[in-house]
Structure formats: C-alpha cells, structure tokens
C-alpha cells in the first residue's frame, strides 16, 4: 500500500511537471524509458521514505489526503502501464522501510 506521503509527493511532482506520460529517452528500465518524469518522482518518493523516521511515517499515515494527491492517484489509475512501472520501482524499498517501522505485518 502506498501511504499518503508517497502519493502526496507523487501528485505534486506529476501536476507540476504536467507531462507525466511524456515519452523521451532516459536511462534505466522500461518504466524509466517510457515515463521519465514518473521515474524521477519514484526516486524522490523512495528517498523520502529512506530519510524519514518511523515516527514521521506513522504521523503522515494518519493525515488527510490533499486534493492534489487524489488527482495523482487518478492519473495512475487511468494509465495502467505507468502505474505498473511506478509500483515496480517503489514497491521493494518502500515495503522494506514500512516493515522496519512496523507499518506492515
């Protein structure tokens, strides 16, 4: 499960860039090549999780979801290929951190 913090960063970056599904060359896997902006956002989300304390992650989990986050979720829902690339990139590092913090069983 992607927490609100993750989605908040995602929404902000996607909306600011305005070109979430831009397709131009970039190094990395298929997701990076196809969705370079999404790849940069995923890197920032991972970095945020790695740098946050467990207490910060717990606190952010209970905060209300901002409207921009809702739009980012909708963008990921409407583009299954981009969503899959995003989740494939962030899943392991975020799940490991959430497990360390007791946010996952």
C-alpha positions in Angstrom: 0.0 0.0 0.0 1.3 3.4 -0.9 0.9 5.8 2.0 -0.3 9.3 1.8 3.2 10.7 2.0 4.2 8.8 -1.1 1.2 9.8 -3.0 1.4 13.5 -1.9 4.9 13.7 -3.4 3.8 11.9 -6.5 0.8 14.2 -7.0 2.8 17.4 -6.5 5.5 16.3 -9.0 3.1 15.0 -11.6 0.9 18.1 -11.5 3.9 20.4 -11.5 5.5 18.7 -14.5 2.3 18.5 -16.4 3.8 15.8 -18.6 3.5 12.6 -16.5 3.4 10.4 -19.5 6.0 12.2 -21.7 8.0 9.7 -23.7 11.6 10.6 -24.5 14.8 8.7 -24.0 16.2 8.1 -20.5 18.4 5.5 -18.9 17.0 2.7 -16.8 14.4 0.0 -17.2 11.3 0.1 -19.4 9.4 2.3 -16.9 12.2 4.8 -16.9 12.4 5.0 -20.6 8.7 5.2 -21.1 7.9 7.6 -18.2 11.0 9.6 -17.3 9.0 12.1 -15.1 7.4 9.3 -13.2 10.8 7.7 -12.8 12.1 10.9 -11.2 9.1 11.1 -8.9 9.5 7.5 -7.9 13.2 8.2 -7.0 12.0 11.1 -4.8 9.4 9.0 -3.1 11.9 6.3 -2.3 14.4 8.9 -1.0 11.7 10.4 1.2 10.9 7.0 2.8 14.6 6.3 3.3 15.2 9.6 5.0 12.0 9.7 7.2 12.0 8.4 10.7 9.5 5.7 11.6 7.6 8.2 13.7 7.3 10.6 10.8 5.9 7.8 8.6 3.4 6.9 11.3 2.3 10.5 11.7 1.9 11.1 8.0 -0.2 7.9 7.6 -2.9 9.5 9.7 -3.1 12.8 7.9 -5.9 13.6 5.5 -5.3 13.2 1.8 -4.8 16.5 -0.1 -6.8 17.1 -3.4 -3.6 17.0 -5.5 -2.9 13.6 -4.2 -6.3 12.4 -5.3 -5.5 13.7 -8.8 -2.2 11.8 -8.9 -4.0 8.6 -7.8 -6.5 9.1 -10.6 -3.7 9.6 -13.1 -2.0 6.4 -12.0 -5.4 4.6 -12.1 -6.1 5.8 -15.7 -2.7 4.7 -17.0 -2.1 1.0 -16.0 1.3 0.9 -17.8 2.6 4.0 -15.9 1.1 2.6 -12.6 2.8 -0.7 -13.0 6.1 1.0 -13.8 5.7 3.2 -10.7 4.8 0.4 -8.4 7.5 -1.9 -9.7 10.1 0.8 -8.9 8.9 1.8 -5.4 7.5 -1.4 -4.1 10.6 -3.1 -2.6 12.3 -0.1 -1.0 9.1 1.3 0.5 7.8 -2.1 1.7 11.1 -2.8 3.4 11.0 0.5 5.2 7.4 0.1 6.2 8.2 -3.4 7.5 11.1 -2.0 9.6 8.8 0.7 11.0 6.0 -1.8 11.9 3.6 -0.4 9.3 3.4 -3.8 7.7 2.8 -7.1 9.5 
